Amino acid sequence: MSIDTTDPKPVNGPDRLPGDPSKEEYVERLIRVDHAGEYGAVRIYEGQLAILGKKPSGPIVQHMLEQEKAHLATFDKLINERRVRPTALMPLWHVAGFALGAATAMMGERAAMACTVGVEEAIDEHYQSQIEALEPYSDEANLRETCVKFRKEELEHRDTGLDHGAKQVPGYEVLTGAIKAGSKLAIWLSKRI
């Protein structure tokens, strides 16, 4: 089963049907879910670093963590500036993100990299749909460019995972598939709760 994490495109004016988000509702959801996602990513890398900090992959994980912290700082600022309610699931993402990072790191460096691949593939699709939805709105050009920049960095993380043996972990397809599905579920929930 695949979870569709894309919202209907925002619609304003006479073409808007009941249930279609307005642009304002869409942007609020976007900020809420991206804030939650970047927070979860920070926690995943913190969990991985707790296990792998002194291993050869420690500096690689540390670099990705620093980028995720910068992403989170951007969405912290947007949450405050635009007065968007964060997801009520933040305590869950605090624990679940760290646990996922630590558990995959305990399975080995390649498993941690496979975790990165699974998460970042889900995030790639998520950011791409947001970029497309924001295209018609020139007043949201800065937010769109933020999504473009962060998507590029998330793809770099995915590529780093692939370059560091993610596909060599036994059960790669199952592991990354489960993590990707879990990430999509987290996205879906964080938009709504």
NORSULCOR-V808001 format. One record per backbone hydrogen bond with DSSP energy under -0.5 kcal/mol. CO is the residue of the C=O (numbers start at 1). NH is the residue of the N-H. If there is no record, write none. Layout:
BEGIN
co: {CO:CO}
nh: {NH:NH}
END
This chain:
BEGIN
co: {2:3:13:17:21:22:23:24:25:26:27:28:29:30:31:32:33:34:35:36:37:38:39:40:41:42:43:44:45:46:47:48:48:49:52:55:57:58:59:60:61:62:63:64:65:66:67:68:69:70:71:72:73:74:75:76:77:78:79:87:89:89:90:91:92:93:94:95:96:97:98:99:100:101:102:103:105:108:109:110:111:112:113:114:115:116:117:118:119:120:121:122:123:124:125:126:127:128:129:130:131:132:134:136:137:138:140:141:142:143:144:145:146:147:148:149:150:151:152:153:154:155:156:157:158:159:160:161:162:165:166:169:171:172:173:174:175:176:177:178:179:180:181:182:183:184:185:186:187:188:189:189:193}
nh: {4:5:16:20:11:26:27:28:29:30:31:32:33:34:35:36:37:38:39:40:41:42:43:44:45:46:47:48:49:50:51:51:52:53:55:58:61:62:63:64:65:66:67:68:69:70:71:72:73:74:75:76:77:78:79:80:81:82:84:90:92:93:94:95:96:97:98:99:100:101:102:103:104:105:106:107:108:112:113:114:115:116:117:118:119:120:121:122:123:124:125:126:127:128:129:130:131:132:133:134:135:135:137:138:140:141:144:145:146:147:148:149:150:151:152:153:154:155:156:157:158:159:160:161:162:163:164:166:165:168:169:172:175:176:177:178:179:180:181:182:183:184:185:186:187:188:189:190:191:192:192:193:88}
END
